[in-house]
């Protein structure tokens, strides 16, 4: 069963938040058995919370608001602890992961607890780190009997 809790900590992301949520819903609806989106407002001073609240009627979208700015770590922790499905995935609210990247990532994922790797931008890392990560991905691919392309970015993690 392919199910993921996406958690999105945000602060002052009014320009990007709605598109990020819509992209996740669009891709997840076609590729996942079940999904939920956990939105954590780290005390935004713009219209971010108002935008997030527009999704409050959706049954698979939950919204939490920190009473004061506690920083990314606190919002991240709140998000990961609110996840209820078998796997969880952090996504930034700023739209850093495109709809196409997310689609390919979820299409590649086989629903197991292995980390999924895929790359849009392999040359943004230092060369040694790139080679080390590429080697690691090849080892994981061999051990798991999967063909996983290298990814410089996000992971799907089992919910503990």
LINLINZI-V167705 format. One line per field, one symbol per residue. ss: DSSP state (A for helix, B for strand, O for the rest). burial: I if it has 9 or more other C-alpha atoms within 8 Angstrom, else O. Layout:
ss->???
burial->???
//
This chain:
ss->OOBBBBBBBBOOOOOOAAAAAAAAAAAAAAAOOBBBBBBBBOOOOOOAAAAAAOOOOOOOBBBBBOOOOOOAAAAAAAAAAAOOOOBBBBOOOOOOOOAAAAAAAAAAOOOOOOOOOOOOOAAAOOAAAAAAAAAAAAAAAAAAOOOOOOOOOOOOBBOO
burial->OOIIIIIIIIIIIIOIIIOIIOIIOOIIIOIIOIIIIIIIIIIIOOIIIOIIOOOIOOOOIIIOIIOOOIOIOOIIOIIIOOIOIIIIIIIIIOIOOOIOIIIIIIOOOOOOOOOIIIIOOIOOOOOOOIOOIIOOIIOOIIOOOOOIOIIIOIIIIOIO
//
